Every structure is written in C-alpha cells, then in structure tokens.
Amino acid sequence: MDSKKAIHVNIEIMRVFTRIREYLLDNLNVKLEIEEIKKQLENQDKNIELVFSYLDELIEKQENPKPRPRVGYRQQSEN
C-alpha cells in the first residue's frame, strides 16, 4: 500500500514541477513581449518628436514667409 502512495506522490511532484516549468516559460515569454513593446514605444516617441519638429518648422515658415521672386516679363517703357 505504501508503494502505491509513494508512486502517486511522485507523480504529483512531477506534475507540480511540470506546471512550474510551464509557468516560468510563460512568464519569460511575457517578459520578452513586454520588452518588445517597450522598444516599439521608444521608437514611437522618437517618431512623434520628429513629427512635432516638422510641424514647428511648417508653422515657422507660415509665420515668416520668404518673399518669392516675381516670375514673368518686365515691360520696358518706351522713351
């Protein structure tokens, strides 16, 4: 009777270790995914800063437009 109980306990111990290993692997996968998301967010921050920089340049150009050279022919006065 004791050997059956010992076998049952050993089987349960192996199941627990298997669950722990699966949990750790899942936990590692989650950590890796979180790190990947962090990297993407860091890149998004840089992209957003670049967009705002371009917008600032456009606003500055609109507020301070450069005079454009006139295009066309000049009429010569007849003297």
Buried (B, 14 or more C-beta within 10 A) or exposed (E): EEEEEEEEEEEEEEEEEEEEEEEEEEEEEEEEEEEEEEEEEEEEEEEEEEEEEEEEEEEEEEEEEEEEEEEEEEEEEEE
